[in-house]
Amino acid sequence: DTEVTQTPKHLVMGMTNKKSLKCEQHMGHRAMYWYKQKAKKPPELMFVYSYEKLSINESVPSRFSPECPNSSLLNLHLHALQPEDSALYLCASSQSRLSNYGYTFGSGTRLTVV
Amino acid sequence: GESVGLHLPTLSVQEGDNSIINCAYSNSASDYFIWYKQESGKGPQFIIDIRSNMDKRQGQRVTVLLNKTVKHLSLQIAATQPGDSAVYFCAESREYGNKLVFGAGTILRVKS
């Protein structure tokens, strides 16, 4: 298995809702990442998990809450989002925090906040 | 790197021609570079990578060239096909942490 799987593919949520994005990989990678991508822009790093521990938080607002339950799963919990948070949210994984080898992206979750 | 506003540079090529997509990276300490292809509504797809101890690396129909002197990276696609139409991003890895930073991107349009 050489894929990163993200669910759901599309999500529409209100500003008072709580939702979660899920990401799964079975490549044995020990680093996992969340990126945010706005239209016509490159992906921007949000969080890095290394060996299930949060190692980088790129000053992301607390309405985004990441979680890494085990080495294969990564969640992004969403609460009280704003319309400007609408974007494509990408999950990625790589062999380890110090090795970019095999840096693989999922297909993303298209999030719309209304 | 910072993206250049709302308008990505666009490269239009005729089917069958060779394409060259360029990227300038910002940090001379970067030691690993990746080219990604992103089609509409999909995540970035790995194309080819290169480490800073190399100047050139070839894959299937693609070649990446690295010029560390001027901090320039290029992706050459041979015999470009309609399926190659997408946005292409270069990404650089900085420092010793695993922080991949993306360039602004280039739209490749292949005319049949």
Interface residues (C-beta under 8 A of the other chain):
Chain A: V4 Q6 A31 Y33 K40 K41 P42 P43 E44 L45 V48 S50 S55 I56 L88 L90 S94 S96 R97 L98 S99 N100 Y103 T104 F105 G106 S107 G108 R110
Chain B: G1 S3 L6 H7 L8 Y32 I34 Y36 G41 K42 G43 P44 Q45 F46 D49 F89 S93 Y96 G97 N98 K99 L100 V101 F102 G103 A104 G105
